[in-house]
Amino acid sequence: MSKLLTDLIEALRCLPGVGGKSAQRMAFHLLERDRERGLRLAQALDEAMRQIGNCSRCRNFSETPVCTLCASPGRDRQVLCVVESPTELAAIEQATGYRGQYFVLLGRLSPLDGLGPQELGLDLLAERLGEGEIEEMIIATNPTVEGEATAHYLAQLARAANVKPTRLAHGVPLGGELEYVDRGTLAHAFGSRQSVD
């Protein structure tokens, strides 16, 4: 196999879920049947890697210093939703009617992986909370051990700035049957039960 082909296959393996066989299939497909789209893909990747950075306010991906969500005058500036990644921001935007601001951690507290408060931009978040504009901070970290530790840290940060911390609800999914819900989810839902009005 040629060096260029080997390099292409290895480059494609950097994508999540793409192993050696999948990368080889992709490379062969582009070379055999779709060189024009392959060139467009290469150009789009080159431009994206060079021009997309992070918003200076929320840390989401952006081609400009301040992203379109932060710059939008139609967003509620009193509510801030903190998410672990741009993927989760996109999911909230697509699935809900949320119209507030965001802050993207680009990870979660994980000392073993070298991710502490500095790497998550929590100094920038504290600065934003200290501006006095935000009244509620919605903590939308994942319900993992690291996500819960991060949520606890974020709640302390919010309280220190006199901002009300709230947490996304976790528990039994709508339409779910209790017998099929895993023990951890059921225990969390049971422990977080609310009164019925």
C-alpha positions as CSV (number, residue, x, y, z in Angstrom):
1,M,0.0,0.0,0.0
2,S,1.3,3.5,-0.9
3,K,2.5,5.9,1.8
4,L,-0.2,8.5,0.8
5,L,-2.9,5.9,1.1
6,T,-1.6,4.7,4.4
7,D,-1.4,8.3,5.7
8,L,-5.0,8.9,4.5
9,I,-6.3,5.8,6.3
10,E,-4.4,6.7,9.5
11,A,-5.8,10.3,9.3
12,L,-9.4,9.0,9.1
13,R,-8.9,6.8,12.2
14,C,-8.8,10.0,14.3
15,L,-12.6,10.2,14.0
16,P,-14.6,8.7,16.9
17,G,-15.8,5.2,16.2
18,V,-13.7,4.8,13.1
19,G,-11.3,1.8,13.3
20,G,-8.8,0.5,10.7
21,K,-11.4,-1.3,8.5
22,S,-13.8,1.6,8.5
23,A,-11.1,4.1,7.7
24,Q,-9.9,1.9,4.8
25,R,-13.4,1.7,3.4
26,M,-13.8,5.4,3.6
27,A,-10.4,6.0,1.9
28,F,-11.1,3.5,-0.9
29,H,-14.6,5.0,-1.5
30,L,-13.3,8.5,-1.8
31,L,-10.5,7.4,-4.2
32,E,-12.6,5.0,-6.3
33,R,-15.9,6.8,-6.6
34,D,-16.0,10.3,-5.1
35,R,-12.8,12.3,-5.6
36,E,-14.7,15.5,-6.1
37,R,-16.4,15.2,-2.7
38,G,-13.2,14.1,-1.2
39,L,-11.6,17.3,-2.3
40,R,-14.5,19.4,-0.9
41,L,-14.2,17.5,2.4
42,A,-10.5,18.2,2.5
43,Q,-11.1,21.9,1.8
44,A,-13.9,22.1,4.4
45,L,-11.7,20.4,7.0
46,D,-8.8,22.7,6.3
47,E,-10.9,25.8,6.6
48,A,-12.7,24.6,9.7
49,M,-9.5,23.6,11.5
50,R,-7.8,27.0,10.7
51,Q,-10.8,29.3,11.2
52,I,-13.0,27.9,13.9
53,G,-12.0,28.8,17.5
54,N,-13.9,29.3,20.7
55,C,-16.2,32.2,21.7
56,S,-14.6,34.5,24.2
57,R,-17.9,34.6,26.2
58,C,-19.2,31.0,26.2
59,R,-16.4,28.9,24.8
60,N,-18.7,27.4,22.1
61,F,-17.2,26.8,18.6
62,S,-17.2,30.1,16.7
63,E,-15.6,31.7,13.6
64,T,-15.8,35.1,15.3
65,P,-14.5,36.3,18.7
66,V,-18.2,36.3,20.0
67,C,-20.5,33.6,18.7
68,T,-24.0,34.3,17.3
69,L,-25.8,33.0,20.4
70,C,-23.9,35.4,22.7
71,A,-24.3,38.3,20.3
72,S,-28.0,37.8,19.8
73,P,-30.1,40.5,21.5
74,G,-33.0,38.1,21.7
75,R,-31.4,35.8,24.3
76,D,-32.3,36.1,28.0
77,R,-29.2,37.4,29.7
78,Q,-30.4,36.5,33.2
79,V,-30.2,32.8,32.7
80,L,-27.0,30.8,31.9
81,C,-26.9,27.1,31.0
82,V,-23.6,25.3,31.7
83,V,-23.0,22.3,29.5
84,E,-20.0,20.0,29.1
85,S,-19.6,20.2,25.3
86,P,-20.9,21.9,22.1
87,T,-22.7,18.7,21.3
88,E,-24.9,19.2,24.4
89,L,-25.5,22.9,23.6
90,A,-26.7,21.8,20.1
91,A,-29.0,19.2,21.6
92,I,-30.6,21.7,24.0
93,E,-31.0,24.2,21.2
94,Q,-32.7,21.6,19.0
95,A,-34.9,19.9,21.6
96,T,-36.1,22.8,23.9
97,G,-37.4,26.3,23.8
98,Y,-34.5,27.5,26.0
99,R,-33.6,31.1,25.0
100,G,-30.9,32.0,27.6
101,Q,-27.2,32.1,27.4
102,Y,-24.7,29.3,27.6
103,F,-21.3,28.4,28.9
104,V,-19.4,25.4,27.5
105,L,-16.9,23.7,29.8
106,L,-15.3,21.6,27.1
107,G,-15.1,18.7,29.6
108,R,-15.8,17.9,33.2
109,L,-13.7,17.9,36.3
110,S,-11.4,14.9,36.1
111,P,-8.1,15.2,37.9
112,L,-6.9,11.8,36.5
113,D,-7.3,13.2,33.0
114,G,-5.7,16.5,33.9
115,L,-8.9,18.4,33.8
116,G,-9.2,20.9,36.6
117,P,-11.0,24.2,37.1
118,Q,-8.5,26.0,34.9
119,E,-8.9,23.7,31.9
120,L,-12.7,24.1,32.1
121,G,-12.5,27.9,32.0
122,L,-14.1,28.2,35.4
123,D,-12.2,31.5,36.0
124,L,-14.0,32.9,33.0
125,L,-17.3,31.5,34.3
126,A,-16.7,33.1,37.7
127,E,-16.0,36.4,36.0
128,R,-19.3,36.2,34.1
129,L,-21.3,35.3,37.2
130,G,-19.6,38.3,39.0
131,E,-20.9,40.7,36.3
132,G,-24.3,40.7,38.2
133,E,-26.5,40.1,35.1
134,I,-27.1,36.4,35.6
135,E,-29.8,35.4,38.1
136,E,-30.0,31.6,37.5
137,M,-27.4,29.1,36.4
138,I,-28.7,25.9,35.0
139,I,-26.2,23.1,35.5
140,A,-26.6,20.6,32.6
141,T,-23.7,18.3,33.2
142,N,-24.1,14.6,32.6
143,P,-25.2,12.3,35.4
144,T,-21.8,10.6,35.7
145,V,-19.5,10.6,38.7
146,E,-17.4,13.4,37.1
147,G,-20.5,15.2,35.9
148,E,-21.9,15.2,39.4
149,A,-18.6,16.4,41.0
150,T,-18.5,19.2,38.4
151,A,-22.2,20.1,39.1
152,H,-21.4,20.4,42.8
153,Y,-18.4,22.6,42.1
154,L,-20.5,24.8,39.7
155,A,-23.3,25.1,42.3
156,Q,-20.7,26.4,44.9
157,L,-19.4,28.9,42.3
158,A,-22.9,30.2,41.6
159,R,-23.8,30.6,45.3
160,A,-20.5,32.5,45.8
161,A,-21.7,35.0,43.2
162,N,-25.3,35.1,44.6
163,V,-26.6,33.3,41.5
164,K,-29.3,30.7,42.0
165,P,-28.0,27.3,40.8
166,T,-30.5,24.8,39.3
167,R,-29.9,21.3,38.0
168,L,-31.5,19.5,35.1
169,A,-33.9,16.8,36.3
170,H,-32.7,13.2,35.9
171,G,-34.7,10.1,36.3
172,V,-37.4,7.9,34.7
173,P,-37.8,8.9,31.0
174,L,-41.2,9.8,29.7
175,G,-42.9,6.7,28.5
176,G,-40.5,4.5,30.4
177,E,-41.5,1.5,32.5
178,L,-40.0,1.2,36.0
179,E,-39.1,-2.5,35.5
180,Y,-36.8,-1.6,32.6
181,V,-35.1,1.4,34.2
182,D,-31.6,0.8,35.6
183,R,-31.0,0.8,39.3
184,G,-28.9,3.9,39.4
185,T,-31.4,6.0,37.5
186,L,-34.3,4.7,39.5
187,A,-32.5,5.4,42.8
188,H,-31.7,8.9,41.7
189,A,-35.3,9.5,40.5
190,F,-36.6,8.2,43.8
191,G,-34.3,10.3,45.8
192,S,-35.2,13.5,43.8
193,R,-38.9,13.0,43.9
194,Q,-41.1,16.2,44.0
195,S,-44.5,17.0,45.5
196,V,-47.5,16.8,43.3
197,D,-49.6,20.0,43.1
